[in-house]
Amino acid sequence: MANTAKPAFHIPYHEPYFDEREERAVVECIRGGVVQGGGRFTKTVEAAIRARAQVKHAIATTSGTHALELAMMVLNIKEGDEVIVPSYTFASTASCVVRQFARVVFCDVRRDNLNIDVADFERRITPRTKAVIPVHYAGIACDMDELMAVARKHNITVVEDAAQSFDTIYKGRALGTIGQLGCYSYHGTKNIAAGEGGALVTNDEALARRAEVLREKGTDRAQFLRGEVDKYTWRDTGSSFIPSELVMALLSVQLQKIDEIQPRRVAIYNRYMEATEPLERAGVLRRPHVPADSKPNAHIFYFFAKDEAARDRAFDGLRARGIQAMLHYYPLDDSPFGRQFRAPGEPPLKAAREVTDRMLRLPLFTRMTDAQVEEVVANLYDILGVSRDSIPRHVIPRQVGVGKT
């Protein structure tokens, strides 16, 4: 019988940055007796998201997936409509379209950073195209100037899938706030993590009001809780997208800790970028391209190996040494469910498939120590057959109490 036990990793890919502060908040929520959605922790979270993203409206949801589904409902996407989605993304980016009985249209991604290929997006626009969902992969911004120009030209609504990009800045603006709607995720693997949880953000008053109703089973309960109506009733279609106060209690603390979490992650990300630069010059790998005037949130550090064999050698080698390197998505247009949305005879999207075969993610988490980062880098050099003497020496700046060696 084959050994199916998972290897033990002394350097995991990710771990959330929790401590006694989250524990106290959850206990406080339980003792307070209000655990259903819409309470003071939900209000605290929504205010914190509005302040950090500099956006007018933040509507907390049970997940990033539900934020996307809510966005499609708010826009009244329906059968006969088309929504363009990059193929290299998580299933939720496309399933939110399919759940509305609309047609998802996959477009290709850029080879340099896995974000939407705006030229291919424009080629796939038809009179039925109602929206586009750009995905800011790994916390690196899409070229939003170019994308927004195309969307305005064709009168297409932009819904940003910023699930991985809370706190990424593009030309002075937070990702998620540039399109008409933006969707965040606070899944357990994200920088700011609450197990689950998400948010829909917008600067449009009418969209926000409709989102509040749809989130609350189609009722105007949100207006009732604000004292705007004396009773609440059924107003529209909807679902139960409002998160539990327990999740919001956890998330409220995570948002308070953002200035502990983000600087450390960015420092580790920058160290990886610096340490892999000689490997890029040697033609061994290629680092992700970050657009000018953009500040990534250091959600993921990944690289492109020169070919699939080199990627697999690095993946297997690091994991054999107790370092949890990770692969990522398989292109949705060539997935078992996604193939039905390709035109008859249309081949799989070329760039999405190519980068899938060459991409590898390295461990990155807030409590990761300097020594662990250097161990990942040294082992990567060794596995790829490059002298460690070429690794640039560097000390990662860190905050007191975070990521201690």
C-alpha positions in Angstrom: 0.0 0.0 0.0 1.3 3.4 -0.9 2.4 5.8 1.9 -0.2 8.6 1.8 1.1 10.4 4.9 1.8 14.1 4.3 5.4 15.2 4.8 6.2 17.3 7.9 7.2 20.8 7.0 9.4 22.8 9.4 8.8 25.8 7.2 5.1 25.9 6.3 3.8 27.8 3.4 1.5 29.9 5.5 0.2 30.4 9.0 -2.2 33.1 10.3 -0.9 35.7 12.7 -3.2 35.1 15.7 -2.5 35.7 19.4 -4.4 36.3 22.6 -6.0 39.5 21.2 -8.2 37.5 18.8 -9.0 35.1 21.5 -10.2 37.9 23.8 -12.3 39.5 21.1 -14.1 36.2 20.3 -14.7 35.5 24.0 -16.1 39.0 24.4 -18.4 38.4 21.5 -19.7 35.2 23.0 -20.2 36.7 26.5 -22.0 39.7 24.9 -24.7 37.4 23.8 -25.0 38.7 20.2 -23.4 36.4 17.7 -25.7 36.9 14.7 -24.6 39.3 11.9 -25.0 43.0 11.9 -23.8 43.8 15.4 -21.0 46.1 16.7 -18.2 44.0 15.5 -19.6 44.0 11.9 -19.8 47.8 12.1 -16.3 48.1 13.4 -15.0 45.9 10.6 -16.8 47.8 7.9 -15.6 51.1 9.3 -12.0 49.8 9.4 -12.2 48.6 5.8 -13.7 52.0 4.6 -10.9 53.8 6.4 -8.0 51.6 5.1 -9.2 51.5 1.5 -10.5 55.1 1.5 -13.9 53.9 0.1 -17.4 55.2 0.8 -19.1 51.8 1.4 -18.0 48.5 2.7 -20.5 45.6 3.1 -19.1 42.7 5.1 -19.9 39.2 3.7 -19.4 35.7 4.8 -16.6 35.1 2.2 -14.8 36.6 -0.8 -16.9 34.2 -2.9 -20.1 35.6 -1.5 -18.8 39.1 -2.2 -18.4 38.2 -5.9 -21.8 36.5 -6.0 -23.4 39.6 -4.3 -21.7 41.8 -6.9 -23.3 39.9 -9.8 -26.7 40.1 -8.1 -26.3 43.8 -7.5 -25.6 44.3 -11.2 -28.5 42.1 -12.1 -26.3 39.9 -14.3 -28.7 37.4 -15.9 -29.2 34.8 -18.6 -28.0 36.1 -22.0 -25.3 38.3 -20.5 -21.6 37.7 -20.8 -18.9 38.5 -18.2 -15.2 38.3 -19.1 -12.9 36.6 -16.6 -9.2 35.7 -16.7 -8.6 32.0 -16.9 -5.9 32.0 -14.2 -7.9 32.4 -11.1 -9.9 30.6 -8.4 -13.2 29.0 -9.4 -15.2 31.6 -7.5 -14.4 34.3 -10.0 -16.2 32.4 -12.7 -18.8 30.5 -10.7 -20.4 33.8 -9.5 -21.2 34.4 -13.2 -22.5 30.9 -13.8 -24.8 31.1 -10.8 -26.6 34.0 -12.4 -27.2 31.8 -15.5 -24.9 34.2 -17.5 -22.1 33.1 -19.8 -18.5 33.3 -18.5 -16.1 34.3 -21.2 -12.5 33.4 -20.4 -9.6 35.6 -21.6 -5.8 35.0 -21.3 -3.3 36.5 -18.8 0.0 38.2 -19.1 3.1 36.0 -19.0 4.9 38.4 -16.7 2.5 38.6 -13.7 -0.5 36.3 -14.3 -2.9 39.3 -14.5 -5.5 39.9 -17.1 -4.3 40.5 -20.7 -6.2 43.7 -21.5 -5.8 43.3 -25.2 -7.3 39.8 -25.1 -10.1 41.1 -22.9 -11.0 43.7 -25.5 -10.9 41.2 -28.3 -13.6 39.1 -26.5 -16.1 41.9 -26.0 -19.5 41.5 -27.7 -22.7 43.4 -27.5 -23.7 41.0 -24.7 -20.7 41.8 -22.5 -22.0 43.4 -19.3 -19.0 43.2 -17.0 -15.3 42.2 -16.6 -13.8 40.8 -13.4 -10.0 41.5 -13.3 -8.1 39.5 -10.8 -5.2 41.1 -9.0 -3.2 37.9 -8.6 -0.8 37.6 -5.7 -1.5 41.1 -4.5 0.0 42.6 -7.7 -2.1 45.2 -9.5 -3.5 44.7 -13.0 -2.9 47.6 -15.3 -6.0 49.4 -14.2 -5.5 52.5 -16.3 -5.5 50.5 -19.4 -8.4 48.2 -18.3 -10.6 51.0 -17.2 -10.1 52.9 -20.5 -11.2 49.8 -22.4 -14.2 49.3 -20.1 -15.3 52.9 -20.4 -15.0 52.8 -24.2 -17.4 49.8 -24.3 -19.6 50.7 -21.4 -18.6 47.7 -19.4 -18.8 47.5 -15.6 -15.6 46.6 -13.7 -15.8 44.3 -10.7 -12.4 43.9 -9.2 -11.6 40.5 -7.7 -9.2 41.9 -5.1 -9.5 38.8 -2.9 -5.7 38.6 -2.6 -5.1 42.3 -2.7 -6.5 44.0 0.4 -4.0 46.9 1.1 -2.4 46.9 -2.3 -2.0 50.4 -3.7 -2.1 51.3 -7.4 -1.2 54.9 -8.3 -2.3 56.1 -4.9 -5.6 54.2 -4.8 -6.5 50.9 -3.0 -7.3 48.0 -5.3 -10.9 47.1 -5.1 -11.9 50.8 -5.2 -11.0 51.6 -8.8 -13.8 49.7 -10.6 -17.5 50.2 -9.8 -17.3 47.3 -7.3 -14.5 45.5 -5.5 -14.4 42.2 -3.6 -12.1 41.3 -0.7 -11.4 38.0 1.0 -10.3 37.4 4.6 -10.0 33.6 4.2 -7.6 31.9 6.6 -4.8 32.0 3.9 -4.9 35.7 3.4 -2.7 38.4 5.0 -5.6 39.6 7.1 -7.3 36.4 8.0 -10.5 35.5 9.9 -11.0 31.9 8.8 -13.6 33.1 6.4 -15.1 36.5 5.7 -15.1 39.0 2.9 -16.4 42.4 1.8 -18.0 44.2 -1.1 -16.8 47.8 -1.5 -18.0 50.6 -3.7 -18.2 54.4 -4.0 -21.6 54.2 -5.6 -24.5 54.9 -3.2 -27.2 53.1 -5.2 -25.1 49.9 -5.6 -24.3 49.9 -1.9 -28.0 50.3 -0.9 -29.0 47.4 -3.2 -26.1 45.3 -1.8 -27.3 45.8 1.8 -30.8 44.6 0.9 -29.6 41.5 -1.1 -27.1 40.6 1.7 -29.9 40.5 4.2 -32.2 38.0 2.5 -33.7 40.7 0.4 -34.9 42.8 3.3 -34.2 46.3 4.5 -32.9 45.2 7.9 -29.8 47.3 7.6 -31.9 50.4 7.2 -34.0 49.3 10.2 -30.9 48.8 12.4 -29.8 52.4 11.5 -33.3 53.7 12.5 -34.1 54.7 8.9 -37.4 52.7 8.9 -39.6 51.6 11.8 -39.8 48.0 10.7 -38.1 45.9 8.1 -39.7 43.8 5.3 -39.0 41.9 2.1 -37.8 44.3 -0.6 -36.0 42.3 -3.3 -34.4 39.0 -4.0 -31.4 38.1 -1.9 -29.6 35.6 0.2 -27.9 35.3 3.6 -24.5 36.8 2.9 -24.1 38.6 6.3 -21.3 37.2 8.4 -21.5 36.0 12.0 -20.3 38.4 14.7 -17.8 35.7 15.8 -16.0 36.0 12.5 -16.2 39.8 12.6 -14.8 39.8 16.1 -11.8 37.9 14.9 -11.5 40.1 11.8 -11.8 43.3 13.8 -8.6 42.5 15.6 -6.8 41.4 12.5 -7.6 44.8 10.9 -6.2 46.5 14.0 -2.9 44.5 13.6 -2.5 45.4 9.9 0.5 47.7 10.6 2.2 44.8 12.3 1.4 42.2 9.6 2.0 44.2 6.4 5.5 45.6 7.0 6.9 42.2 8.0 5.4 40.5 5.0 6.6 43.2 2.6 10.1 42.9 4.1 10.1 39.2 3.4 8.7 39.7 -0.1 11.4 42.3 -0.8 14.1 39.9 0.4 12.9 37.2 -1.9 12.9 39.7 -4.8 16.4 40.7 -4.0 17.7 37.2 -3.4 16.3 35.8 -6.7 17.6 38.6 -8.8 20.9 36.8 -9.5 18.9 33.7 -10.5 16.9 35.8 -13.0 20.1 37.3 -14.4 21.4 33.8 -14.9 18.3 32.7 -16.8 17.3 30.2 -14.1 14.0 31.8 -13.2 11.9 34.9 -13.8 10.5 37.1 -11.1 7.0 38.6 -11.2 6.5 42.0 -12.8 5.2 44.7 -10.6 3.6 47.7 -12.5 5.1 51.1 -12.0 3.5 53.2 -9.2 2.1 50.1 -7.5 2.7 48.8 -4.0 2.0 45.1 -3.6 0.6 43.8 -0.4 3.1 40.8 -0.3 0.3 38.2 -0.4 2.3 35.7 -2.4 5.9 35.5 -3.6 6.2 33.3 -6.7 8.6 32.9 -9.6 8.6 31.3 -13.1 11.1 28.5 -13.6 12.7 28.3 -17.1 10.6 25.2 -17.8 8.2 22.7 -16.1 11.0 20.2 -15.3 13.0 22.9 -13.4 9.8 24.0 -11.6 9.1 20.4 -10.6 12.7 20.0 -9.4 12.4 23.0 -7.2 9.0 22.0 -5.9 9.9 18.5 -5.0 13.3 19.5 -3.7 12.1 22.1 -1.3 9.3 19.9 0.0 11.7 17.0 0.5 13.8 19.4 2.7 10.8 20.3 4.8 10.0 23.6 3.0 6.3 23.8 1.9 6.6 25.2 -1.6 3.2 25.3 -3.4 1.8 25.2 -6.9 -1.4 27.1 -7.6 -4.3 27.3 -10.1 -5.0 25.2 -13.2 -6.5 27.4 -15.9 -10.3 27.4 -15.6 -10.9 27.4 -19.4 -9.2 24.0 -19.5 -10.8 22.6 -16.3 -13.4 19.9 -16.4 -16.3 22.3 -15.9 -14.8 25.3 -17.6 -14.2 23.7 -21.0 -17.9 24.0 -21.9 -17.5 27.8 -22.1 -14.8 27.6 -24.9 -16.0 28.1 -28.4 -16.2 24.8 -30.4 -12.7 24.0 -31.7 -11.1 26.8 -29.6 -7.8 25.6 -28.0 -6.9 26.2 -24.4 -5.6 29.7 -23.6 -1.9 29.6 -24.3 -0.3 31.9 -21.8 -2.4 30.7 -18.9 -1.4 27.1 -19.5 2.2 28.0 -20.0 2.6 30.0 -16.8 0.8 27.3 -14.8 3.4 24.8 -15.8 6.3 27.0 -14.6 5.1 28.8 -11.5 6.1 28.1 -7.9 5.1 29.8 -4.7 7.5 30.1 -1.7 6.6 30.3 2.0 5.6 33.7 3.3 4.0 34.5 6.6 4.2 37.2 9.3 6.0 35.1 11.9 8.5 33.7 9.4 12.0 34.3 10.8 15.0 35.8 9.0 16.7 32.4 9.4 13.8 30.6 7.8 13.8 33.0 4.8 17.5 32.5 4.3 17.1 28.8 4.5 14.4 28.9 1.8 16.7 31.0 -0.4 19.8 28.9 0.2 18.0 25.6 -0.6 16.5 27.1 -3.7 20.0 28.0 -5.0 21.3 24.6 -4.1 18.4 22.7 -5.8 18.7 24.8 -9.0 22.4 24.3 -9.1 23.6 27.8 -8.5 26.5 28.8 -6.2 25.3 30.2 -2.9 28.2 32.7 -3.1 26.0 34.7 -5.5 23.3 35.2 -2.9 23.3 38.9 -1.9 23.8 39.4 1.8 21.0 41.2 3.5 19.3 41.7 6.9 15.6 41.9 6.8 14.2 44.8 8.8 11.6 43.7 11.3 9.4 45.1 14.0 9.9 44.2 17.7 7.9 41.1 18.6 7.3 40.0 15.0 9.3 37.3 13.2 12.0 37.0 15.8 14.9 34.7 15.1 
